[in-house]
């Protein structure tokens, strides 16, 4: 539907809804539930150079309005993704996809991007410099403006695809990091990743998660994500994918009014695997109610 279409740089999406990395597998797992071609795009699991088992269990805990996870970037490694996962996805999803990648050195980030660059399915890279649940990578690169800029510059050298940097909320000044990524040549930004949190088992008197802390996602973080998208959108001149606690069509519109050009839906996929489909179907009705003709018109519309 034309009134739902949005642009992320040169990439046009039929609608702004993208299942977030780590919450939708490699996409094809959901194809038995509904026609996933309804989605604007999808972001597959964070992929690293080598296979990762992830963190020890237990690594998920519920909270009153969300969940904690410390999965630790479990994935089969970039070569297996290319050989096995992407061909499966290609059979059931026929639009450009978001390749979420990470590394434990700048060279690893580069190599993952270089190997995936020739994959026709990939519409853009979403570079995870914000995972709070791994040591030596992820947030290490996303908490310092200079390091974030260096990662951005390095990946831009080895890929022809647009590069979006996924930012962490676990920093003092997200705006300075966003500007550093833009200075490094980023084509866009994704924000936010999870907030660091923990839960305690009262009987055992020890953390529920083996990693002690995990990333908090779900409705609890929506106001924080909204604030950061609003701040960053007014400080940079590149598009933003808004992420964090989105679970309804109204949340999508609110996030876009704050400055997002597209929106990723994360933890809500665990509570309701049909949520992305429902949001897409409900958007026109909510837009009619609010007097919105074209969803692009509301981007950054909060004054």
Secondary structure as GFF3:
##gff-version 3
##sequence-region A 1 303
A	DSSP	three_ten_helix	2	4	.	.	.	ID=ss1
A	DSSP	beta_strand	6	8	.	.	.	ID=ss2
A	DSSP	beta_strand	11	13	.	.	.	ID=ss3
A	DSSP	beta_strand	17	19	.	.	.	ID=ss4
A	DSSP	three_ten_helix	28	30	.	.	.	ID=ss5
A	DSSP	three_ten_helix	36	38	.	.	.	ID=ss6
A	DSSP	beta_strand	41	42	.	.	.	ID=ss7
A	DSSP	beta_strand	60	63	.	.	.	ID=ss8
A	DSSP	beta_strand	66	69	.	.	.	ID=ss9
A	DSSP	alpha_helix	78	80	.	.	.	ID=ss10
A	DSSP	pi_helix	81	85	.	.	.	ID=ss11
A	DSSP	alpha_helix	86	90	.	.	.	ID=ss12
A	DSSP	beta_strand	97	101	.	.	.	ID=ss13
A	DSSP	alpha_helix	106	116	.	.	.	ID=ss14
A	DSSP	beta_strand	122	128	.	.	.	ID=ss15
A	DSSP	alpha_helix	139	142	.	.	.	ID=ss16
A	DSSP	alpha_helix	145	156	.	.	.	ID=ss17
A	DSSP	beta_strand	162	166	.	.	.	ID=ss18
A	DSSP	alpha_helix	174	183	.	.	.	ID=ss19
A	DSSP	beta_strand	188	191	.	.	.	ID=ss20
A	DSSP	beta_strand	195	197	.	.	.	ID=ss21
A	DSSP	beta_strand	200	201	.	.	.	ID=ss22
A	DSSP	beta_strand	206	207	.	.	.	ID=ss23
A	DSSP	beta_strand	214	217	.	.	.	ID=ss24
A	DSSP	three_ten_helix	219	221	.	.	.	ID=ss25
A	DSSP	alpha_helix	222	233	.	.	.	ID=ss26
A	DSSP	beta_strand	239	243	.	.	.	ID=ss27
A	DSSP	alpha_helix	249	258	.	.	.	ID=ss28
A	DSSP	beta_strand	262	265	.	.	.	ID=ss29
A	DSSP	alpha_helix	268	271	.	.	.	ID=ss30
A	DSSP	alpha_helix	275	290	.	.	.	ID=ss31
A	DSSP	three_ten_helix	295	298	.	.	.	ID=ss32
###
